[in-house]
Amino acid sequence: MVDVSKAQDGGIIKKILTEGAGDTPSTGNEVSVHYTGRLLDGSVFDSSKDRDQLFKFKVGTGQVIKGWDEGIVTMKRGEVAILTCKPEYAYGASGSPPKIPPNSTLEFEVEMHDFYGEDCTESSDGGVLKSTTVAGTGLSNPREGATVKISWVMSHMDRELEKRSAEFILGDGAAHDIVPGIETALLKMKKGETAKVTVKSLYAYGNVGNAELAVPGAADLTYLLTLESFEQAKYKYEMDGAEKIKFAEQVKQWYQRRVRGAPLRPAG
């Protein structure tokens, strides 16, 4: 048994019943679990198995009790474990009437089925999935038109194919040989954040691939992406006269590049 609470105060004691395999979820991942919750006297107060339906939630975002937010991120796919959560990591002094009395320590037998990153696409098609590995700072994300400074390592099938950094205007990535999936993920990132980003081929190099980088056709890619900094673009109404002229010129240049044939998305 091990204390898996961040504070190491004995608030979450984990006992593994069945070992899992692979990695563990990151903050913001959607996880799918089966669970049975018990009081210390053994009485069951809730069970997803009774409903025959997996319980899904975004871990680390406050959608569940603190004991789950901190305990579930230590679990691997296929793992079964008991999480014993003190009251301050469960339902506290108020409990959850009528089944959970005040100041109850609870036991949860949890079975990790699956987890995956945040879907960053507008269409929710799973084409760009982001899992945060290092949290960023601040409350804002860069919007289109922001100047971003980024670095990344790209791999395919665990083989590193590219290591780069770039500074560019978000929305103009194609002019810098940056795949659309990277720009899609950046819209959901915070300053200083590092994330593992899984990019399906549609949002990468399509069916053609990229011979220079040894990316085969129809390849799904993995990026370890860091948003080092960004300068937010001003809205047009916030610009003075000189800034509006500069902005209009940038839009003109952007459009001319597209007319000359620079693709909005890599071919394929």
PyMOL commands that set and color helices and strands:
alter all, ss='L'
color gray80, all
select helices_A, chain A and resi 48-51+66-74+87-89+173-176+180-186+201-203+236-238+241-259
alter helices_A, ss='H'
color red, helices_A
select strands_A, chain A and resi 2-3+12-18+30-39+44-47+55-58+80-85+106-116+118-119+128-134+147-156+159-169+194-199+221-231
alter strands_A, ss='S'
color yellow, strands_A
deselect
rebuild
show_as cartoon
